[in-house]
């Protein structure tokens, strides 16, 4: 059984509400993505929960960068 994993993504500039909603719709449509939300106190940080049996962190990060956002994975 695959487990859910969470990863933190940092964007160089905070996404506006409209940008976040558009990105969230596209990322949540990816197979294996369970949750996509931003930190209310630190809006440059986005937490993504995904099923490790269906996807990995890099394709999620790649989706954000292909959408034009300067983003990187945060090491834990």
mmCIF file as gemmi writes it, N, C-alpha and C atoms, coordinates in Angstrom:
data_model
loop_
_atom_site.group_PDB
_atom_site.id
_atom_site.type_symbol
_atom_site.label_atom_id
_atom_site.label_alt_id
_atom_site.label_comp_id
_atom_site.label_asym_id
_atom_site.label_entity_id
_atom_site.label_seq_id
_atom_site.pdbx_PDB_ins_code
_atom_site.Cartn_x
_atom_site.Cartn_y
_atom_site.Cartn_z
_atom_site.occupancy
_atom_site.B_iso_or_equiv
_atom_site.pdbx_formal_charge
_atom_site.auth_seq_id
_atom_site.auth_asym_id
_atom_site.pdbx_PDB_model_num
ATOM 1 N N . UNK Axp A 1 ? 0.847 -1.184 0 1 0 ? 1 A 1
ATOM 2 C CA . UNK Axp A 1 ? 0 0 0 1 0 ? 1 A 1
ATOM 3 C C . UNK Axp A 1 ? 0.89 1.246 0 1 0 ? 1 A 1
ATOM 4 N N . UNK Axp A 2 ? 0.616 2.154 -0.897 1 0 ? 2 A 1
ATOM 5 C CA . UNK Axp A 2 ? 1.393 3.394 -1 1 0 ? 2 A 1
ATOM 6 C C . UNK Axp A 2 ? 0.955 4.37 0.077 1 0 ? 2 A 1
ATOM 7 N N . UNK Axp A 3 ? 1.906 5.141 0.532 1 0 ? 3 A 1
ATOM 8 C CA . UNK Axp A 3 ? 1.571 6.112 1.563 1 0 ? 3 A 1
ATOM 9 C C . UNK Axp A 3 ? 1.571 7.525 0.995 1 0 ? 3 A 1
ATOM 10 N N . UNK Axp A 4 ? 0.86 8.394 1.689 1 0 ? 4 A 1
ATOM 11 C CA . UNK Axp A 4 ? 0.863 9.802 1.311 1 0 ? 4 A 1
ATOM 12 C C . UNK Axp A 4 ? 2.098 10.469 1.879 1 0 ? 4 A 1
ATOM 13 N N . UNK Axp A 5 ? 2.686 11.337 1.078 1 0 ? 5 A 1
ATOM 14 C CA . UNK Axp A 5 ? 3.896 12.06 1.438 1 0 ? 5 A 1
ATOM 15 C C . UNK Axp A 5 ? 3.606 13.539 1.252 1 0 ? 5 A 1
ATOM 16 N N . UNK Axp A 6 ? 4.223 14.369 2.088 1 0 ? 6 A 1
ATOM 17 C CA . UNK Axp A 6 ? 4.054 15.803 1.867 1 0 ? 6 A 1
ATOM 18 C C . UNK Axp A 6 ? 5.391 16.432 1.528 1 0 ? 6 A 1
ATOM 19 N N . UNK Axp A 7 ? 5.31 17.477 0.73 1 0 ? 7 A 1
ATOM 20 C CA . UNK Axp A 7 ? 6.494 18.208 0.311 1 0 ? 7 A 1
ATOM 21 C C . UNK Axp A 7 ? 6.161 19.694 0.364 1 0 ? 7 A 1
ATOM 22 N N . UNK Axp A 8 ? 7.158 20.492 0.673 1 0 ? 8 A 1
ATOM 23 C CA . UNK Axp A 8 ? 6.988 21.933 0.705 1 0 ? 8 A 1
ATOM 24 C C . UNK Axp A 8 ? 7.672 22.518 -0.522 1 0 ? 8 A 1
ATOM 25 N N . UNK Axp A 9 ? 6.954 23.412 -1.197 1 0 ? 9 A 1
ATOM 26 C CA . UNK Axp A 9 ? 7.491 24.107 -2.36 1 0 ? 9 A 1
ATOM 27 C C . UNK Axp A 9 ? 7.545 25.589 -2.036 1 0 ? 9 A 1
ATOM 28 N N . UNK Axp A 10 ? 8.676 26.212 -2.357 1 0 ? 10 A 1
ATOM 29 C CA . UNK Axp A 10 ? 8.854 27.645 -2.134 1 0 ? 10 A 1
ATOM 30 C C . UNK Axp A 10 ? 8.787 28.356 -3.478 1 0 ? 10 A 1
ATOM 31 N N . UNK Axp A 11 ? 7.982 29.417 -3.546 1 0 ? 11 A 1
ATOM 32 C CA . UNK Axp A 11 ? 7.946 30.246 -4.749 1 0 ? 11 A 1
ATOM 33 C C . UNK Axp A 11 ? 8.679 31.543 -4.448 1 0 ? 11 A 1
ATOM 34 N N . UNK Axp A 12 ? 9.447 32.021 -5.428 1 0 ? 12 A 1
ATOM 35 C CA . UNK Axp A 12 ? 10.251 33.229 -5.204 1 0 ? 12 A 1
ATOM 36 C C . UNK Axp A 12 ? 9.365 34.412 -4.82 1 0 ? 12 A 1
ATOM 37 N N . UNK Axp A 13 ? 8.237 34.538 -5.488 1 0 ? 13 A 1
ATOM 38 C CA . UNK Axp A 13 ? 7.268 35.577 -5.133 1 0 ? 13 A 1
ATOM 39 C C . UNK Axp A 13 ? 5.949 34.894 -4.793 1 0 ? 13 A 1
ATOM 40 N N . UNK Axp A 14 ? 5.201 35.441 -3.856 1 0 ? 14 A 1
ATOM 41 C CA . UNK Axp A 14 ? 3.915 34.822 -3.512 1 0 ? 14 A 1
ATOM 42 C C . UNK Axp A 14 ? 2.962 34.851 -4.704 1 0 ? 14 A 1
ATOM 43 N N . UNK Axp A 15 ? 2.171 33.817 -4.843 1 0 ? 15 A 1
ATOM 44 C CA . UNK Axp A 15 ? 1.156 33.783 -5.885 1 0 ? 15 A 1
ATOM 45 C C . UNK Axp A 15 ? -0.042 34.608 -5.428 1 0 ? 15 A 1
ATOM 46 N N . UNK Axp A 16 ? -0.63 35.342 -6.365 1 0 ? 16 A 1
ATOM 47 C CA . UNK Axp A 16 ? -1.864 36.049 -6.038 1 0 ? 16 A 1
ATOM 48 C C . UNK Axp A 16 ? -2.951 34.997 -5.814 1 0 ? 16 A 1
ATOM 49 N N . UNK Axp A 17 ? -4.076 35.419 -5.278 1 0 ? 17 A 1
ATOM 50 C CA . UNK Axp A 17 ? -5.171 34.476 -5.062 1 0 ? 17 A 1
ATOM 51 C C . UNK Axp A 17 ? -5.599 33.835 -6.375 1 0 ? 17 A 1
ATOM 52 N N . UNK Axp A 18 ? -5.698 34.626 -7.436 1 0 ? 18 A 1
ATOM 53 C CA . UNK Axp A 18 ? -6.101 34.092 -8.738 1 0 ? 18 A 1
ATOM 54 C C . UNK Axp A 18 ? -5.067 33.104 -9.28 1 0 ? 18 A 1
ATOM 55 N N . UNK Axp A 19 ? -3.778 33.444 -9.14 1 0 ? 19 A 1
ATOM 56 C CA . UNK Axp A 19 ? -2.719 32.548 -9.594 1 0 ? 19 A 1
ATOM 57 C C . UNK Axp A 19 ? -2.756 31.243 -8.808 1 0 ? 19 A 1
ATOM 58 N N . UNK Axp A 20 ? -2.919 31.365 -7.499 1 0 ? 20 A 1
ATOM 59 C CA . UNK Axp A 20 ? -2.94 30.169 -6.658 1 0 ? 20 A 1
ATOM 60 C C . UNK Axp A 20 ? -4.094 29.253 -7.058 1 0 ? 20 A 1
ATOM 61 N N . UNK Axp A 21 ? -5.271 29.819 -7.26 1 0 ? 21 A 1
ATOM 62 C CA . UNK Axp A 21 ? -6.432 29.014 -7.636 1 0 ? 21 A 1
ATOM 63 C C . UNK Axp A 21 ? -6.208 28.312 -8.971 1 0 ? 21 A 1
ATOM 64 N N . UNK Axp A 22 ? -5.637 29.03 -9.94 1 0 ? 22 A 1
ATOM 65 C CA . UNK Axp A 22 ? -5.378 28.431 -11.254 1 0 ? 22 A 1
ATOM 66 C C . UNK Axp A 22 ? -4.345 27.31 -11.151 1 0 ? 22 A 1
ATOM 67 N N . UNK Axp A 23 ? -3.282 27.55 -10.394 1 0 ? 23 A 1
ATOM 68 C CA . UNK Axp A 23 ? -2.245 26.537 -10.216 1 0 ? 23 A 1
ATOM 69 C C . UNK Axp A 23 ? -2.806 25.348 -9.435 1 0 ? 23 A 1
ATOM 70 N N . UNK Axp A 24 ? -3.559 25.632 -8.379 1 0 ? 24 A 1
ATOM 71 C CA . UNK Axp A 24 ? -4.131 24.56 -7.555 1 0 ? 24 A 1
ATOM 72 C C . UNK Axp A 24 ? -5.012 23.649 -8.402 1 0 ? 24 A 1
ATOM 73 N N . UNK Axp A 25 ? -5.831 24.221 -9.259 1 0 ? 25 A 1
ATOM 74 C CA . UNK Axp A 25 ? -6.691 23.408 -10.125 1 0 ? 25 A 1
ATOM 75 C C . UNK Axp A 25 ? -5.868 22.466 -10.994 1 0 ? 25 A 1
ATOM 76 N N . UNK Axp A 26 ? -4.777 22.977 -11.554 1 0 ? 26 A 1
ATOM 77 C CA . UNK Axp A 26 ? -3.956 22.16 -12.45 1 0 ? 26 A 1
ATOM 78 C C . UNK Axp A 26 ? -3.153 21.104 -11.691 1 0 ? 26 A 1
ATOM 79 N N . UNK Axp A 27 ? -2.608 21.47 -10.549 1 0 ? 27 A 1
ATOM 80 C CA . UNK Axp A 27 ? -1.803 20.515 -9.779 1 0 ? 27 A 1
ATOM 81 C C . UNK Axp A 27 ? -2.707 19.437 -9.181 1 0 ? 27 A 1
ATOM 82 N N . UNK Axp A 28 ? -3.858 19.831 -8.658 1 0 ? 28 A 1
ATOM 83 C CA . UNK Axp A 28 ? -4.757 18.843 -8.064 1 0 ? 28 A 1
ATOM 84 C C . UNK Axp A 28 ? -5.327 17.889 -9.108 1 0 ? 28 A 1
ATOM 85 N N . UNK Axp A 29 ? -5.29 18.273 -10.371 1 0 ? 29 A 1
ATOM 86 C CA . UNK Axp A 29 ? -5.751 17.385 -11.439 1 0 ? 29 A 1
ATOM 87 C C . UNK Axp A 29 ? -4.714 16.315 -11.778 1 0 ? 29 A 1
ATOM 88 N N . UNK Axp A 30 ? -3.5 16.478 -11.272 1 0 ? 30 A 1
ATOM 89 C CA . UNK Axp A 30 ? -2.448 15.49 -11.529 1 0 ? 30 A 1
ATOM 90 C C . UNK Axp A 30 ? -2.756 14.204 -10.752 1 0 ? 30 A 1
ATOM 91 N N . UNK Axp A 31 ? -2.495 13.074 -11.389 1 0 ? 31 A 1
ATOM 92 C CA . UNK Axp A 31 ? -2.715 11.798 -10.722 1 0 ? 31 A 1
ATOM 93 C C . UNK Axp A 31 ? -1.851 11.699 -9.468 1 0 ? 31 A 1
ATOM 94 N N . UNK Axp A 32 ? -2.457 11.33 -8.369 1 0 ? 32 A 1
ATOM 95 C CA . UNK Axp A 32 ? -1.738 11.117 -7.123 1 0 ? 32 A 1
ATOM 96 C C . UNK Axp A 32 ? -1.698 12.3 -6.181 1 0 ? 32 A 1
ATOM 97 N N . UNK Axp A 33 ? -2.028 13.504 -6.656 1 0 ? 33 A 1
ATOM 98 C CA . UNK Axp A 33 ? -2.007 14.674 -5.774 1 0 ? 33 A 1
ATOM 99 C C . UNK Axp A 33 ? -3.26 14.648 -4.906 1 0 ? 33 A 1
ATOM 100 N N . UNK Axp A 34 ? -3.047 14.71 -3.598 1 0 ? 34 A 1
ATOM 101 C CA . UNK Axp A 34 ? -4.131 14.62 -2.635 1 0 ? 34 A 1
ATOM 102 C C . UNK Axp A 34 ? -4.553 16.002 -2.149 1 0 ? 34 A 1
ATOM 103 N N . UNK Axp A 35 ? -3.563 16.867 -1.907 1 0 ? 35 A 1
ATOM 104 C CA . UNK Axp A 35 ? -3.86 18.19 -1.338 1 0 ? 35 A 1
ATOM 105 C C . UNK Axp A 35 ? -2.814 19.193 -1.8 1 0 ? 35 A 1
ATOM 106 N N . UNK Axp A 36 ? -3.252 20.425 -1.995 1 0 ? 36 A 1
ATOM 107 C CA . UNK Axp A 36 ? -2.377 21.517 -2.427 1 0 ? 36 A 1
ATOM 108 C C . UNK Axp A 36 ? -2.856 22.761 -1.704 1 0 ? 36 A 1
ATOM 109 N N . UNK Axp A 37 ? -2.059 23.26 -0.768 1 0 ? 37 A 1
ATOM 110 C CA . UNK Axp A 37 ? -2.495 24.443 -0.025 1 0 ? 37 A 1
ATOM 111 C C . UNK Axp A 37 ? -1.299 25.305 0.331 1 0 ? 37 A 1
ATOM 112 N N . UNK Axp A 38 ? -1.576 26.589 0.54 1 0 ? 38 A 1
ATOM 113 C CA . UNK Axp A 38 ? -0.468 27.48 0.897 1 0 ? 38 A 1
ATOM 114 C C . UNK Axp A 38 ? -0.54 27.842 2.367 1 0 ? 38 A 1
ATOM 115 N N . UNK Axp A 39 ? 0.609 28.215 2.871 1 0 ? 39 A 1
ATOM 116 C CA . UNK Axp A 39 ? 0.734 28.607 4.26 1 0 ? 39 A 1
ATOM 117 C C . UNK Axp A 39 ? 0.204 30.037 4.406 1 0 ? 39 A 1
ATOM 118 N N . UNK Axp A 40 ? -0.777 30.238 5.272 1 0 ? 40 A 1
ATOM 119 C CA . UNK Axp A 40 ? -1.387 31.563 5.448 1 0 ? 40 A 1
ATOM 120 C C . UNK Axp A 40 ? -0.375 32.584 5.981 1 0 ? 40 A 1
ATOM 121 N N . UNK Axp A 41 ? 0.52 32.157 6.847 1 0 ? 41 A 1
ATOM 122 C CA . UNK Axp A 41 ? 1.51 33.079 7.421 1 0 ? 41 A 1
ATOM 123 C C . UNK Axp A 41 ? 2.691 33.321 6.485 1 0 ? 41 A 1
ATOM 124 N N . UNK Axp A 42 ? 3.021 32.32 5.689 1 0 ? 42 A 1
ATOM 125 C CA . UNK Axp A 42 ? 4.167 32.402 4.785 1 0 ? 42 A 1
ATOM 126 C C . UNK Axp A 42 ? 3.689 32.048 3.378 1 0 ? 42 A 1
ATOM 127 N N . UNK Axp A 43 ? 3.106 33.016 2.668 1 0 ? 43 A 1
ATOM 128 C CA . UNK Axp A 43 ? 2.461 32.708 1.383 1 0 ? 43 A 1
ATOM 129 C C . UNK Axp A 43 ? 3.394 32.251 0.274 1 0 ? 43 A 1
ATOM 130 N N . UNK Axp A 44 ? 4.702 32.328 0.468 1 0 ? 44 A 1
ATOM 131 C CA . UNK Axp A 44 ? 5.648 31.816 -0.527 1 0 ? 44 A 1
ATOM 132 C C . UNK Axp A 44 ? 5.793 30.298 -0.428 1 0 ? 44 A 1
ATOM 133 N N . UNK Axp A 45 ? 5.202 29.699 0.6 1 0 ? 45 A 1
ATOM 134 C CA . UNK Axp A 45 ? 5.335 28.264 0.816 1 0 ? 45 A 1
ATOM 135 C C . UNK Axp A 45 ? 4.024 27.551 0.528 1 0 ? 45 A 1
ATOM 136 N N . UNK Axp A 46 ? 4.121 26.5 -0.278 1 0 ? 46 A 1
ATOM 137 C CA . UNK Axp A 46 ? 2.966 25.691 -0.659 1 0 ? 46 A 1
ATOM 138 C C . UNK Axp A 46 ? 3.236 24.253 -0.214 1 0 ? 46 A 1
ATOM 139 N N . UNK Axp A 47 ? 2.271 23.67 0.487 1 0 ? 47 A 1
ATOM 140 C CA . UNK Axp A 47 ? 2.389 22.286 0.902 1 0 ? 47 A 1
ATOM 141 C C . UNK Axp A 47 ? 1.581 21.42 -0.049 1 0 ? 47 A 1
ATOM 142 N N . UNK Axp A 48 ? 2.217 20.362 -0.508 1 0 ? 48 A 1
ATOM 143 C CA . UNK Axp A 48 ? 1.553 19.426 -1.408 1 0 ? 48 A 1
ATOM 144 C C . UNK Axp A 48 ? 1.617 18.043 -0.763 1 0 ? 48 A 1
ATOM 145 N N . UNK Axp A 49 ? 0.465 17.395 -0.683 1 0 ? 49 A 1
ATOM 146 C CA . UNK Axp A 49 ? 0.401 16.01 -0.22 1 0 ? 49 A 1
ATOM 147 C C . UNK Axp A 49 ? 0.104 15.17 -1.449 1 0 ? 49 A 1
ATOM 148 N N . UNK Axp A 50 ? 0.9 14.104 -1.625 1 0 ? 50 A 1
ATOM 149 C CA . UNK Axp A 50 ? 0.697 13.252 -2.788 1 0 ? 50 A 1
ATOM 150 C C . UNK Axp A 50 ? 0.891 11.791 -2.413 1 0 ? 50 A 1
ATOM 151 N N . UNK Axp A 51 ? 0.322 10.918 -3.225 1 0 ? 51 A 1
ATOM 152 C CA . UNK Axp A 51 ? 0.454 9.481 -3.051 1 0 ? 51 A 1
ATOM 153 C C . UNK Axp A 51 ? 1.751 9.056 -3.721 1 0 ? 51 A 1
ATOM 154 N N . UNK Axp A 52 ? 2.683 8.562 -2.932 1 0 ? 52 A 1
ATOM 155 C CA . UNK Axp A 52 ? 4.012 8.208 -3.44 1 0 ? 52 A 1
ATOM 156 C C . UNK Axp A 52 ? 3.977 7.054 -4.443 1 0 ? 52 A 1
ATOM 157 N N . UNK Axp A 53 ? 2.904 6.304 -4.472 1 0 ? 53 A 1
ATOM 158 C CA . UNK Axp A 53 ? 2.777 5.227 -5.445 1 0 ? 53 A 1
ATOM 159 C C . UNK Axp A 53 ? 2.299 5.703 -6.804 1 0 ? 53 A 1
ATOM 160 N N . UNK Axp A 54 ? 1.852 6.953 -6.876 1 0 ? 54 A 1
ATOM 161 C CA . UNK Axp A 54 ? 1.303 7.479 -8.127 1 0 ? 54 A 1
ATOM 162 C C . UNK Axp A 54 ? 2.103 8.631 -8.725 1 0 ? 54 A 1
ATOM 163 N N . UNK Axp A 55 ? 2.843 9.355 -7.927 1 0 ? 55 A 1
ATOM 164 C CA . UNK Axp A 55 ? 3.627 10.472 -8.442 1 0 ? 55 A 1
ATOM 165 C C . UNK Axp A 55 ? 4.793 10.746 -7.504 1 0 ? 55 A 1
ATOM 166 N N . UNK Axp A 56 ? 5.578 11.711 -7.862 1 0 ? 56 A 1
ATOM 167 C CA . UNK Axp A 56 ? 6.739 12.144 -7.065 1 0 ? 56 A 1
ATOM 168 C C . UNK Axp A 56 ? 6.73 13.663 -6.989 1 0 ? 56 A 1
ATOM 169 N N . UNK Axp A 57 ? 7.625 14.21 -6.176 1 0 ? 57 A 1
ATOM 170 C CA . UNK Axp A 57 ? 7.688 15.656 -5.972 1 0 ? 57 A 1
ATOM 171 C C . UNK Axp A 57 ? 8.154 16.398 -7.231 1 0 ? 57 A 1
ATOM 172 N N . UNK Axp A 58 ? 9.092 15.826 -7.969 1 0 ? 58 A 1
ATOM 173 C CA . UNK Axp A 58 ? 9.648 16.548 -9.121 1 0 ? 58 A 1
ATOM 174 C C . UNK Axp A 58 ? 8.616 16.842 -10.219 1 0 ? 58 A 1
ATOM 175 N N . UNK Axp A 59 ? 7.729 15.924 -10.568 1 0 ? 59 A 1
ATOM 176 C CA . UNK Axp A 59 ? 6.715 16.285 -11.562 1 0 ? 59 A 1
ATOM 177 C C . UNK Axp A 59 ? 5.787 17.411 -11.085 1 0 ? 59 A 1
ATOM 178 N N . UNK Axp A 60 ? 5.55 17.464 -9.803 1 0 ? 60 A 1
ATOM 179 C CA . UNK Axp A 60 ? 4.71 18.543 -9.253 1 0 ? 60 A 1
ATOM 180 C C . UNK Axp A 60 ? 5.453 19.869 -9.367 1 0 ? 60 A 1
ATOM 181 N N . UNK Axp A 61 ? 6.72 19.873 -8.98 1 0 ? 61 A 1
ATOM 182 C CA . UNK Axp A 61 ? 7.535 21.081 -9.113 1 0 ? 61 A 1
ATOM 183 C C . UNK Axp A 61 ? 7.637 21.489 -10.575 1 0 ? 61 A 1
ATOM 184 N N . UNK Axp A 62 ? 7.829 20.511 -11.45 1 0 ? 62 A 1
ATOM 185 C CA . UNK Axp A 62 ? 7.928 20.788 -12.885 1 0 ? 62 A 1
ATOM 186 C C . UNK Axp A 62 ? 6.654 21.464 -13.399 1 0 ? 62 A 1
ATOM 187 N N . UNK Axp A 63 ? 5.509 21.045 -12.903 1 0 ? 63 A 1
ATOM 188 C CA . UNK Axp A 63 ? 4.239 21.662 -13.314 1 0 ? 63 A 1
ATOM 189 C C . UNK Axp A 63 ? 4.242 23.15 -12.968 1 0 ? 63 A 1
ATOM 190 N N . UNK Axp A 64 ? 4.682 23.503 -11.764 1 0 ? 64 A 1
ATOM 191 C CA . UNK Axp A 64 ? 4.723 24.906 -11.364 1 0 ? 64 A 1
ATOM 192 C C . UNK Axp A 64 ? 5.693 25.708 -12.222 1 0 ? 64 A 1
ATOM 193 N N . UNK Axp A 65 ? 6.863 25.142 -12.495 1 0 ? 65 A 1
ATOM 194 C CA . UNK Axp A 65 ? 7.839 25.886 -13.292 1 0 ? 65 A 1
ATOM 195 C C . UNK Axp A 65 ? 7.371 26.025 -14.739 1 0 ? 65 A 1
ATOM 196 N N . UNK Axp A 66 ? 6.712 24.995 -15.282 1 0 ? 66 A 1
ATOM 197 C CA . UNK Axp A 66 ? 6.177 25.105 -16.637 1 0 ? 66 A 1
ATOM 198 C C . UNK Axp A 66 ? 5.063 26.128 -16.728 1 0 ? 66 A 1
ATOM 199 N N . UNK Axp A 67 ? 4.391 26.393 -15.614 1 0 ? 67 A 1
ATOM 200 C CA . UNK Axp A 67 ? 3.355 27.414 -15.572 1 0 ? 67 A 1
ATOM 201 C C . UNK Axp A 67 ? 3.962 28.81 -15.393 1 0 ? 67 A 1
ATOM 202 N N . UNK Axp A 68 ? 5.293 28.884 -15.28 1 0 ? 68 A 1
ATOM 203 C CA . UNK Axp A 68 ? 5.97 30.176 -15.257 1 0 ? 68 A 1
ATOM 204 C C . UNK Axp A 68 ? 6.374 30.702 -13.894 1 0 ? 68 A 1
ATOM 205 N N . UNK Axp A 69 ? 6.327 29.841 -12.879 1 0 ? 69 A 1
ATOM 206 C CA . UNK Axp A 69 ? 6.667 30.288 -11.536 1 0 ? 69 A 1
ATOM 207 C C . UNK Axp A 69 ? 8.064 29.818 -11.152 1 0 ? 69 A 1
ATOM 208 N N . UNK Axp A 70 ? 8.826 30.713 -10.521 1 0 ? 70 A 1
ATOM 209 C CA . UNK Axp A 70 ? 10.149 30.381 -10.021 1 0 ? 70 A 1
ATOM 210 C C . UNK Axp A 70 ? 9.937 29.668 -8.694 1 0 ? 70 A 1
ATOM 211 N N . UNK Axp A 71 ? 10.093 28.358 -8.712 1 0 ? 71 A 1
ATOM 212 C CA . UNK Axp A 71 ? 9.786 27.555 -7.531 1 0 ? 71 A 1
ATOM 213 C C . UNK Axp A 71 ? 10.877 26.538 -7.291 1 0 ? 71 A 1
ATOM 214 N N . UNK Axp A 72 ? 10.987 26.1 -6.034 1 0 ? 72 A 1
ATOM 215 C CA . UNK Axp A 72 ? 11.978 25.082 -5.684 1 0 ? 72 A 1
ATOM 216 C C . UNK Axp A 72 ? 11.444 24.239 -4.534 1 0 ? 72 A 1
ATOM 217 N N . UNK Axp A 73 ? 11.945 23.006 -4.428 1 0 ? 73 A 1
ATOM 218 C CA . UNK Axp A 73 ? 11.582 22.149 -3.329 1 0 ? 73 A 1
ATOM 219 C C . UNK Axp A 73 ? 12.346 22.586 -2.086 1 0 ? 73 A 1
ATOM 220 N N . UNK Axp A 74 ? 11.705 22.485 -0.943 1 0 ? 74 A 1
ATOM 221 C CA . UNK Axp A 74 ? 12.336 22.841 0.318 1 0 ? 74 A 1
ATOM 222 C C . UNK Axp A 74 ? 12.804 21.552 0.983 1 0 ? 74 A 1
ATOM 223 N N . UNK Axp A 75 ? 14.096 21.488 1.283 1 0 ? 75 A 1
ATOM 224 C CA . UNK Axp A 75 ? 14.646 20.308 1.966 1 0 ? 75 A 1
ATOM 225 C C . UNK Axp A 75 ? 14.234 20.331 3.429 1 0 ? 75 A 1
ATOM 226 N N . UNK Axp A 76 ? 13.896 19.16 3.925 1 0 ? 76 A 1
ATOM 227 C CA . UNK Axp A 76 ? 13.413 19.048 5.301 1 0 ? 76 A 1
ATOM 228 C C . UNK Axp A 76 ? 14.473 18.845 6.314 1 0 ? 76 A 1
